[in-house]
Amino acid sequence: MIIIKLIGGLGNQMFQYATGKKVGLKYDAVLKFDIGGLRNNSGITPRNYALGFFNIQENFANEKEIEKLKGNAGGKIFHIMQKLGIWKKKRFIVEPKFSFNPEVLDIGDDSYLQGYWQTEKYFKDIEGVIRKEFTLKKEFSIEEKEMTKEIKNTNAISLHIRRGDYIAHAETNKFHGICSLDYYEKAIKQVAEKTENPVFFIFSDDIEWVKQNLKIDFPTIYVSDGILKDYEELMLMSYCKHNIIANSSFSWWGAWLNANPNKIVIAPKQWFAEKSVGTSDIIPETWTRI
C-alpha cells in the first residue's frame, strides 16, 4: 500500500496522484489517498478533494492505515528533521526540496508520501497511464461541447492568467508572484509568429481584468465564465493546439495533457517570486521558458 497526502488545488493534487501512481505501479501496491488535510483545511485558500471527476483508481486511506505508515510524526523535532532532508519513520517520506528527488521512487511498498512532487520526472515513464486516467468520467454539457468543437476546429492557443489568491493575499503574492503583462505579450508574439491564423482562448480567475489589461491583436475568445468547473477548463486547455501557461500547476496540466505532438508551450522562466526555490525540473525540456 502506498498512501499519498493530497493537498492544494486541482493541479497540485494531480501531481501528487501521478507520483503516487508511479510508486504504486512500481511495487504492485494499491495507491490510497489521505485527504485529512483537505477536510481540515482552514488556510488562506481552502481546498477540497478534486480528483473525483477523473477516470482514476480512487481509494481513500482510513485512520488506521495512515497511522500504520505515518506514525506519530510531529512536533519540533519532526519539523527540524523535515528541513534537513527526507524524514523516514515507518516509511513516512516528506519531500525535502522542490526539485526532482529520484530516491523517492525507490522507497518500496508500505510507504506514505507527503509533498507537492511538481515535475513530470516522477511519472514520465508511465505517461500513457496518466493521460488515460486524467480523462473525464462525464461528458461535457452541450455548451461545453460547442466550445470544444470551436477549439478543435481552429489553431487554438490557450492562455492562462492566474490572479485570485496570488493577488489577494500578501504572503501568497510574496512567494508565488504573478506573471507580468510583458511575459504574456512576448509569449503571444512568439506563438503567433509560428502559428497560422491563431485564435486565443483565454482562461482566468479574473477574466474582466484580462479584458481590460491584455490587448491581443488576434481573434480572442474569453472562456472562463464563472459557470465552467475548474476541471472542465483544464480539459479545454488541453484540447488547444498550443498553450501559454501561468506560474500555476493548473495550466501546467492543461499544457501537459495537450496531445498535439507539435505543440508549442510557453512557460514563465521565473516560476516563483521567491527565487531561493529551485524550479529547474518543473518545466519539461520541450517547452519554452521566457
NORKA-V220482 format. One record per pair of residues at least 12 apart in sequence whose ideal C-beta (glycine too) atoms are under 6 Angstrom apart, sorted by the first residue. I is the first residue (numbers start at 1). J is the second residue. Records with the same first field share a line. If there is no record, write none. Layout:
I = J / J
This chain:
1 = 29 / 30 / 110
2 = 20 / 23 / 24 / 29 / 31 / 111
3 = 32 / 34 / 61 / 69 / 112
4 = 16 / 20 / 113
5 = 34 / 114
6 = 33 / 35 / 38
7 = 37
8 = 47
9 = 47
10 = 50 / 230
11 = 249 / 250 / 253
12 = 116 / 249
13 = 50 / 51
14 = 253
15 = 117 / 118
16 = 117
17 = 51
18 = 123 / 130
19 = 117 / 122 / 123
22 = 122 / 123 / 126
27 = 109
29 = 109
32 = 59 / 61
33 = 60
34 = 61 / 66
35 = 49
44 = 169
45 = 165
53 = 136 / 231
54 = 134
55 = 133 / 135 / 137
56 = 133
69 = 90 / 91 / 112
70 = 92 / 112
71 = 89 / 90
73 = 89 / 92
82 = 94
91 = 110 / 111
92 = 112
93 = 107 / 111 / 113
94 = 114
95 = 115
98 = 277 / 278
99 = 278 / 281
100 = 119 / 121 / 281
118 = 282
119 = 281 / 282
120 = 284
121 = 281
148 = 239
151 = 239 / 240
152 = 239
154 = 199
155 = 195 / 197 / 198 / 241
156 = 199 / 201 / 240 / 241
157 = 191 / 198 / 200 / 240 / 242
158 = 201 / 237 / 240 / 243
159 = 200 / 202 / 244
160 = 203 / 245 / 246 / 251
161 = 204 / 210 / 246
162 = 246 / 248
163 = 205 / 206
164 = 205
166 = 178
175 = 274
176 = 272
177 = 273
179 = 246 / 247 / 268
183 = 268
184 = 214
186 = 290
187 = 244 / 266
191 = 242 / 264
198 = 218
199 = 219
200 = 216 / 218 / 220
201 = 221 / 223
202 = 222
203 = 223 / 224 / 233
204 = 224
207 = 222 / 224
234 = 253 / 254
237 = 254
238 = 254 / 257 / 258
241 = 260
242 = 263 / 264
243 = 255 / 258 / 265
244 = 266
245 = 267
247 = 268 / 271
265 = 287
266 = 288
267 = 283 / 287 / 289
269 = 289 / 290
